[in-house]
Amino acid sequence: MSMKKGEKRGQPQRTCIVCGSKRAKAEHLRLALDEESKVCLDYRQRLRGRGSYVCPRPECLTRVKLAYLEKAFRRSLPQGAWNPALTMAEALQRCSVQFQEQ
């Protein structure tokens, strides 16, 4: 189906690496690799390179595994690359700030 002049496109869709649900890009948390190949939360969704997306739901945040990240980033990661406690704390803080703004 072709777009007609003046029609708006939908938002980009992303898939959660844990549950597989598809949502608008803005509704997911983006995980990316920093310069030291450690997984970090990409608040602005602007860091370079391949990213992976996770639902902001606690069920998904607590189930992220290194294997899911390696598949999403298409590379093997060192053992200390994923620190779930730190990343989830960042994610929960971001979600609470985001919900307070709405």
TORTI-695854 format. One record per residue: x, y, z of N, C-alpha, C in turn; residue in three letters. Coordinates in steps of 0.1 Angstrom, whole numbers, plus 2048, in hexadecimal, padded with zeros to 3 digits. Layout:
XYZXYZXYZala ...
***
This chain:
8087F480080080080080980C800met 8078157F780F8217F680A82D7FEser 81283580380E84180B80A84C801met 7FF8538057FB85E7FE80186B804lys 8028757FC8078818007FF88780Clys 80788A8178008908237FD88682Dgly 7FE87982A7FB86E83480786D83Dglu 80486B84A80F86985481285A855lys 81E857857823849859821846868arg 82083986B82083587982D83587Fgly 82E83488C83A834893842827890gln 84F82889185781C88F85481189Apro 8538058968507FA8A085C7F38A4gln 85D7EF8B08687E78B58637DB8BDarg 86B7D08BE8677C48C486F7C28D1thr 8697BF8DC86F7BC8E98777B08E7cys 8847AF8EC88C7A48EB8887998F4ile 88079C8FE87C79290886E78C904val 86479490385678E90185278E8F2cys 8597958EA8567958DC84A79F8D8gly 8457A68E183A7AF8DD83F7BB8D5ser 8377C08CC83B7CB8C38347D78C8lys 83B7E28C98367EF8CE83D7FA8C6arg 8388068C883F8128C284C8138C9ala 8568188C18648198C68648218D3lys 85D82C8D485D8348E085882D8ECala 8508238EB84B81B8F68548118FCglu 86080E8F68698058FA87580C901his 87D80490988A80990E894803904leu 89E80C9008A88078F78B58048FFarg 8BA7F98FC8C77F59028D17F68F7leu 8DD7FB8FA8E87FC8F08F57F88F7ala 8FF7F78EF90D7F48F49158018F5leu 91C80390092480F90193280C8FBasp 93B8158FD9498138F89508078FDglu 94D8039099537F791094B7EA90Dglu 9427EA90493A7DF9019317DA90Dser 92D7E49159247E19209167E691Clys 90C7DF9208FE7E291D8FA7EE926val 8F47F891F8EF8049278E2808921cys 8DA80F9298CD8149258CF82191Dleu 8CA8219118CB82C9088BF835909asp 8C083E9128B48479168AE84E90Atyr 8B68539028B285C8F68B08538E9arg 8B48478EA8B383E8DE8BB8448D3gln 8C78488D68D084E8CC8DE8498CBarg 8E28408D48EF83A8D48F28338C7leu 8FE8338C390282C8B790181D8B8arg 9008178AD9008098AC8F28028AEgly 8F37F58AD8E77ED8AF8E17EE8BDarg 8D47EF8BE8CE7F08CB8C47E48CCgly 8C07E28D98B67D88DB8AB7DF8E4ser 89F7DA8E38947E18E988D7D78F3tyr 8897DD8FE8827D59098767DD90Dval 86B7D691085F7DC9158627E2923cys 85C7ED92785E7F39348577EC93Fpro 8517E093C84A7D99468547D194Farg 8527D095C85B7C996585D7BB961pro 8537B495C8557A69588607A594Dglu 8607AE94486A7AD9398787B293Ecys 8787BC9468857C294B88C7B7953leu 8857B095B88B7A696489079995Cthr 88A79795088D78B94989878D93Earg 89E79893D8A879A9328B4792936val 8B978A92C8C578292E8D0786924lys 8DC7829288E778591F8E677E911leu 8E07739118DD76C9048D47748FBala 8CA77A9018C07828F98C878E8F3tyr 8D17948FB8D87A08F78E279D8ECleu 8E97918EE8F278D8E38EC78B8D6glu 8E07858D68D87838CA8D47908C4lys 8D079A8CC8CB7A78C78D77AF8C2ala 8E27AE8C88EE7B68C48F67AF8B9phe 8F37A28B78F979A8AD9087998AFarg 90C7978BC91A7958C091A78F8CEarg 9257898D19277848DF92B78F8E8ser 92778E8F492A7998FE932793909leu 93B79B90F94379691B939793926pro 93E78B93093578793B930793943gln 93879D9459337A994D92C7B3945gly 9287B19399227BB9309147BF935ala 90D7B693B8FF7B893F8FE7B894Etrp 8FB7C39548F97C39628EA7C7964asn 8E27BD9668D37BF9678CF7C8972pro 8D67C897D8D27D09888D37DF985ala 8DF7E397F8E17F197C8D87F5970leu 8D77ED9668CF7F195B8C17F295Ethr 8BC7E99668AD7E996A8AB7F5973met 8B47F897C8B28049848B181197Cala 8BA8129728B981D9698AB81D961glu 8A781295D89B81195588F81495Eala 88E80F96A883812973883821976leu 88E82797888F83597B88A83D96Fgln 88E83996388984095787A83F955arg 87583395786783095685F839960cys 86483996C85C84197685C850973ser 86785596E86886396985F86595Eval 85F85C95485785D94884885E94Cgln 844855955836855959832861961phe 83B86796983887397083687F967gln 83D87F95C83C88A95282E88994Bglu 82887E94A81C87D94280F88194Agln 
***
